[in-house]
Amino acid sequence: MGSPLQRTVRVNRLFDLYGALLTVRQRQVVSLYYRQDLSLAEIANRLQITRQAVHDSLARATRAMEDFEDELQLLQKAADRAVHLRQGMSLVADIERCLERFLRDSESEGGDALVEKSRKKLEQLSAVMGRLTKIGGTQMQIEGGKIGVREPGR
């Protein structure tokens, strides 16, 4: 992995997703170490266990969360969704600019080119929306000129 800060951020994200699957002791140790920034010795003193037991519990908990992530890929899917959402929003902005220009210049010769460019951007947006749906069920809807994002079950 990268720096200690990157490791802390990753473990905290994994803990948000998979912490409920850990034992009570593992949740305590991970929370105290990664969220409250206590040392192994401080955690050992607080929980009345050895420093080695704290270290072992942390190692088992982080390994378990990494194993859950390897199987379920929830963290990776969230990252993929964020990338596709940014792409989709960028395409929406491009489409809005094209449409504004089209409305402004609809009487001029460039209107057909802007319509074609807008159609291509809409096709790209449709592809991004399809990827969003595949990776996590988030759906973007275009209805009545408005664009919205809908989570599954809502």
FENZIJO-V406599 format. One record per pair of residues at least 4 apart in sequence whose C-alpha atoms are under 7 Angstrom apart, sorted by the first residue. I is the first residue (numbers start at 0). J is the second residue. If there is no record, write none. Layout:
BEGIN
i=<I;I>
j=<J;J>
END
This chain:
BEGIN
i=<0;1;1;2;3;4;5;6;7;7;8;9;10;10;11;11;12;13;13;14;17;18;21;21;21;22;23;24;25;25;25;25;26;27;28;28;28;29;29;30;30;31;31;31;31;32;32;32;37;37;38;39;39;39;39;40;40;41;42;43;43;43;43;43;44;48;49;50;51;52;53;54;55;56;57;58;59;60;61;62;63;64;65;66;67;68;68;68;72;73;74;75;76;76;76;77;78;79;80;80;80;81;82;83;83;83;84;85;86;87;87;87;88;89;90;90;90;91;92;93;94;94;94;95;96;97;97;97;98;99;100;101;101;101;104;104;105;109;110;111;112;113;114;115;116;117;118;119;120;121;122;123;124;125;126;127;128;128;128;129;130;131;131;131;131;132;132;132;136;136;137;137;137;137;138;138;138;139;139;139;139;140;140;140;141;141;141;142;149>
j=<6;5;6;6;7;8;9;10;11;33;12;13;14;61;15;33;16;17;64;18;64;26;25;26;60;26;27;28;29;56;57;60;30;31;32;53;57;33;57;34;35;35;36;37;42;36;37;38;41;42;42;43;50;53;54;44;50;45;46;47;48;49;50;53;48;52;53;54;55;56;57;58;59;60;61;62;63;64;65;66;67;68;69;70;71;72;73;74;76;77;78;79;80;134;135;81;82;83;84;131;134;85;86;87;127;131;88;89;90;91;124;127;92;93;94;120;124;95;96;97;98;117;120;99;100;101;113;117;102;103;104;105;110;113;109;110;110;113;114;115;116;117;118;119;120;121;122;123;124;125;126;127;128;129;130;131;132;138;139;133;134;135;136;137;138;136;137;138;150;151;148;149;150;151;148;149;150;146;147;148;149;146;147;148;145;146;147;146;153>
END
